[in-house]
Amino acid sequence: MSNLFVVEIDPREKSIKKVEFNEDTLGLEDLYASLDCTMVERVGLYGDIDLWIDEEGMLNNASERIGYFNIGEYQFVGKGLICLSDDVGETIPMTEELADYVLDNFNIQV
């Protein structure tokens, strides 16, 4: 099995990076742990590429505390994870080549 990755966006650290993920799917607990939250929301970006964010990130002026980032004209609060969804709706990591493509071509600003 080749290495699998997610793209992690961390506005507090001002970082956008690919992170190796050694499982075939990302479960809810994986998302909670990676995003440091207890409620997540999926945002479809392009085709089967999804962004997972903290669902409560925009509440209670959290942007001042946990930071925000932009993808194109859209703003999100807190950490974000870019992953894929498969044919049955499971959240899955991506190949290294696709993670590099996301890093090189998506207009992500922290």
N, C-alpha and C positions, 0 to 999 in steps of 0.2 A: 504494500500500500504506500502510495506517495504521501509526502507531507501535506497536511491540510492547514488552512489559515483562516482567520477572521481579520478584518481591519478594525482596529480600536481607535476611537477618537476620544481624547481626554482633554477637555478645555481647561481644567485646573493646571495640568502639566504642560499645556500648549503642545500636545503631541498627537500625531497621526501616524500609526504604525501597523504593520502586519504582525500578528501574534499567532504562533503555531498552536494548533488545537488538535489533540491526538485522538479524538473520538469521531465517529461517523456522523453523529447528530448532536445538536445543542439542545438540551432540555431546559425547562423552565428554571430549575435550580442553577444551571450554568449561566443563564442570562442574568438572574438575580445577583449572583456572585460577581460576574464580570462588570455589571453596571452599578453595583453597590446600591441596590434599591429593592423594593418589595412588590412593585407593580410595573409591568413592562407594556410597551405598545409597539406594534410593527407598522412601519411606514414603507410602502412599496416605492422603490426608487426607479429601477429600470428592469423590465422583464422579470426575471426571477431573482433579482438582487434586492435585498431588503435591508432596511436600517432598523435596529432595535434600540429603543430609548426608554428612559425612565418616564412612565406615564404621568407621574406627579411632578415632573421637573419644572413645569411652568407655574406651579402653585406657590403661594406664599413668598414671592420675591426670591425664589431659590436661585435664580440666575446670578444674583450677587454673591451667593455662597458657593455654588457648585459650577459656575461658569456656563458658557454657551458656545455653540459653533454654528456655522452656516454651511449648507450644501446648496450651491447656487443661490437662489433668492429666498430659500427657506431657512428659518432659524430654529434651533433645537437647544434645549437646556439639559445640562448634565452630560454624562458619558454616552457614547453611541457605539454600537457594534454593527458593522456591515457584514452580512452573511448571505447565503442563498436559501431559497426554498425549493424543495424537490417536487416531483409530480403529485405527491400525496399531501403536500403542505407541511412536511417536516422541515425544521430549520437545520441547515447543514453548513459546514465550513466550505471554503472554496480552495481551488488549486493555487499554488504560489503564483502562477502566471496571471490568473485572474485578479488576485490580491494586488500584484504589481500594477496591473492595468487600472484598477480602481484608484490606487495611490497616484498614478501618473495622469489620469484623465478626468477624475471627478473634481469639481471645483469645491473643495473642502477648505474652509478657513476657520482657524481657532484663534 
